[in-house]
Amino acid sequence: MSTPYAEVVEGDTLFVSEPNPAWFGNPKNLKQHAHWTNSNWLKSRFHFSFAEYHDQNRSRFGVLRVMNDDLVQPDRGFGTHPHANMEICTYVVSGELTHQDSMGTEETLQRGAIQFMTAGTGVRHSETNKNTQLPLRFIQMWIVPREVSLPPCYGSNQGNFGARHNQLHHVVADVANETTQAPVKINQDANIFVSEIDAEFSVSFDLGPSRQAYLLCIEGSVVVDPLLFPKVLKQHSAAKLFGPSVMNFRAGSDGAHILLVEMLQDAP
């Protein structure tokens, strides 16, 4: 049996990308704007190799291939672009995310919402912040599917604060798992949980044998105790968790907003 442990990924070690606005169909950055919180239209923190960032030591975590923490300024976004053979899940942290795709879907999602897209044989979509005053922040995850060439599919859930307040809300599960009522189902043995935790309050997660999880501190701070010794995560930091262990997550004095992606452990 494997030994439970946790490995911290400090937020200040993440690669930060601020691409040219023209690459995604945006006009030039504004020199002055009362509602912009960053000088570039996009500030993206990459947890794994992506786009111009290549690091063989951070290429993936199990079936989690991509986790990008994106901050998009008002009236900017990702123009229409293609995807294929990937399960794409997006969690909205703040602001308004407008999604439009080649399957005819168009909707706007706000804080706490989760969306998914089975890219399968191919789909085109755009992700934009149409709000002219509020920045948009979202966490986008790409999960490798169990099989390729699936029919494209899209779905979402608006989220429920009560369901994630001081408890882990199971928002994404395997489509083959008939025992859970998670609102979003994907084509892989992977699960996503979210929680907004009050200051000094704790929630726990039973990470089973041969399972692993990637924990992101979205906002605030959280102490992770895998029964061995505690790890402190601040905003943007993450932790690689390995079971079996009951993992306790205790929010700091400023509370915590966390996201957990759980999956089968990599083969040794």
N, C-alpha and C positions, 0 to 999 in steps of 0.2 A: 504493500500500500504506500502511495506517495505521501510525503510530508507536506502539510499545509504551510504556505508562506505567502508573503506579499512583497512585490517589488515596485517601488515608486518611480513614476515618470514625471519629473518636475516640469512644470509649465514653461519655465524659462529655457528648457532644452528643446522645445518644439520648434520646428522650422516654421517661420512666418513668411507667407507669400502675400505680396501686394502687386498683383499683375496690372499691366497696361489696360486701361478701360476699353480701348478699342478691340482688344482680343475677344471680348464678349458682347460687342455691339453697343457699348456705352459712349456717350460724348466725353469730352475732356473733363478732368476733375475740376471742380469749382475752387477758385482761389480763396473765396470767402463764402461761408454759408452758416447762418445762425444755428441750423439744426444738424450739421455734420459733426460727428465725434471723432473722425479720422481724416487725414488729408487725402488718402486714396479711397476710391469708391468701394474697395474690398480689402479687408484684412482677414486672412485665413490662416489658422494654425493647423498644421498637418501632424497627426500622430504617427502616420506611416508614410512610406514613399508614395509620392503623388506628383503628377505634373513635372515641374522642374526639379523636384526634390527626390534624390535617390540615396538611400541608406540601407545597405544590406542587413544591418542589425535591427532595422525598424521597417521591415517590408510588410508585415502583417502580424496578427495575433490570432492563431487558429484560423477560423473561417472569416474573421473580421479583417477585411482587406484595406478598408479606408475608414478613417474617422477624421473629418474636417470640422473645425469650429469656425464658422463663417460670420463675419460682421459686414453687412451690406448697408451702405449709406442710402438716405432717402432718394427715391426716384432713380434707382439704379438696379442692376440685376444681371443674371446670366441669360443671354439670348438663347434662342433655340439651338439645341445641340443633341447629338445622338448618344444612345447607350444600348448595350446588348449584353445578355448573359450575366446579369448581376441582380441581386436583390438589394434595392436601394431604400433605406429608411431614413426619414428626416424628422427631427424633433425640434419644434419651434420654442426658443427660449424667450424672445421678446420681439415686439413689432408684428408686422403682417407679411406673410409669405404667400404670394400669388403663384399658383402652379397652372400651367397650360401644356397640354400634350397632344400628340398626333392621334390619340384614341378619342379625342373630343372632350376631354376633361378640362374644366377650368374652375378653380375655387381658390378662396383666400383663407388661410389658416392663421391662428393667433397662438399666444402663449399656452403651452401644454399640449398642443395638438401633435399628433403623430401621423405621418403619411408613409405609404410604401409604394414601390413600383417594381414589379417583376419586368425587367427589361427584355429578357428572353430573346426572341428572334430579332428584336430591334424596335426601338421607340425613340421619338424625338420629343423634347420638352423644353420649357423655359421656366426659370425661377426668378421672380422679380419682387422688388420692394416698391410698390406703387405709391406708398405713403410719402407725401412730400415733406413731412416734418419728423417722422420717427425712424431711427435706424432699425435694421432687422438683424437679429442674431439667431442662428440655427445650427444644430449639430447634424451633419450628414454622415451616414454610415453605409458602406458597401459591404455586403455579405455574399460570399461565394455560394451559389446555389448548388444543390445536390445533383442537378442535371442541367444540361444546356438545351437551347432551342425550345424553351417553354413559350407558350402563348403570352404576349405582353398583357399586363394587368395593372390596374391602379386602384388604390383605396386609401381611406384616411379615417381618423377619429378625432373629434374636436378636443378630447381630453376632459378630465374631471378633477378639479383641484381637491375635492373631498376625498377622492379615491387615492390620491398621491400624497395627501397631507399626513405627515408623521407615520407613513407606512409605504412600503414598496408596492407600486401599482404595476402589474404585469400587463404591458401594453403591446408586446409583440411575442408571438410564439410560432412554433412549427405547425404548418398546415396539417401535418400527419398526427399531431397531438390532439386527441379528441377529449382530453380530460380538463383542458383549461378554457376559460371564457375570455381570453385576451382578445381585444377588439381588432387586432391586425394579425394576419397569418402570412408567413413566408415559407419558401421552399428550402428550408434548411433546419437542422437541429440546433437552433439558437433562440435565445430569449432576450428581450429587453425590458428592463424595469426602470421606473423613475420615481423620485420622491422629493418633496419639499419638506425639510425637517426644521422644526423650531429649535431655537438656541438651547444647547445642552441636552436635547432630547436624542434618544437612540432608537435605531431600527436595526434589525438583524436579518441575515440571509444565510440559509443553509446551503453551502456550496458542497455538492455531493462528491463522492469518489470519482476520479477520472474526469472531473469537470474543472473548467477554468472560467474566469470572468475578467472583464476589463471595466474598471470603475472610473468614471469621469466626475470630477468636482466642477459642476457648471457655474455655481455661484456660492459665495460664502466660504466656509472651511469645514472639513470633516476629519475626524480621527478614525482610522481604520484599525481594528484590533482583530487579527487572525489567530488569537490565542497564544501567539508567540511573543510579539512585542508590537506596540502601536506604531502606526504610520500616520503622519499628518499631511493632509492634502489641502492646498489652497486653490482658489479659482484657477481653472485651466490645467491643473495638475491631474494626473491619473495614477492608477495602480493596477498592476497585473496580479490577479489573485488566483491561487491554486488550492484546490480542496484535497482531502475532505476537511471541512471546518465550518462551524457556525461563525460567520463574519459579523462583527458588530460595527455599526457606523454611527458615531456620535457627532452631532453638529457642534460647531464652535459657538462662540458668543454672538456671532453674526448670523447664525442659522446656516443651513446648507441646502443646496439644490443639486441632486446627484442623478446620474444615469449609469446603469449597469447592463453590460452585454455579456450574457452567460452562454457557454457552449461546451462541447466535448474537448477534453484536453488533447493537445498535439501528441502524436505518437513519439516516444522517446527516441 
